[in-house]
């Protein structure tokens, strides 16, 4: 996510030609976009980070459900 925010910031700064970003080549921004695409489509899946996030979310929901269930019984 920080990479996406960085790309969006660079696009806005380059488009409005703010400070030193006015001379920044669009190719640098395109390269960052390509890097983000490669990261999210290939590297993240190879490292298993996408599944890790899903499992963490499921575990959090399970714990909340258990806490809610046992809280009502008291």
CORQUI-V401104 format. One record per residue. N is the residue number from 0. PSI is psi as a letter, one per 20 degrees, with the letter a starting at -180 (none if undefined). BURIAL is 1 if it has 24 or more other ideal C-beta (glycine too) atoms within 12 Angstrom, else 0. Layout:
# CORQUI-V401104
N_PSI_BURIAL, N_PSI_BURIAL
This chain:
# CORQUI-V401104
0_g_0, 1_h_0, 2_h_0, 3_g_0, 4_h_0, 5_g_0, 6_g_1, 7_g_0, 8_g_0, 9_g_1, 10_g_0, 11_g_0, 12_h_0, 13_g_1, 14_g_0, 15_j_0, 16_l_0, 17_p_0, 18_c_0, 19_i_0, 20_i_0, 21_h_0, 22_i_0, 23_p_0, 24_q_0, 25_h_0, 26_h_0, 27_g_0, 28_g_1, 29_h_0, 30_g_0, 31_h_1, 32_g_0, 33_g_0, 34_g_0, 35_g_1, 36_g_0, 37_g_0, 38_g_0, 39_h_0, 40_h_0, 41_g_0, 42_g_0, 43_h_0, 44_h_0, 45_h_0, 46_i_0, 47_j_0, 48_h_0, 49_h_0, 50_h_0, 51_g_0, 52_g_0, 53_g_0, 54_h_0, 55_g_0, 56_g_0, 57_g_0, 58_g_0, 59_g_0, 60_h_0, 61_g_0, 62_h_0, 63_h_0, 64_g_0, 65_g_0, 66_h_0, 67_g_0, 68_g_0, 69_h_0, 70_h_0, 71_h_0, 72_i_0, 73_none_0
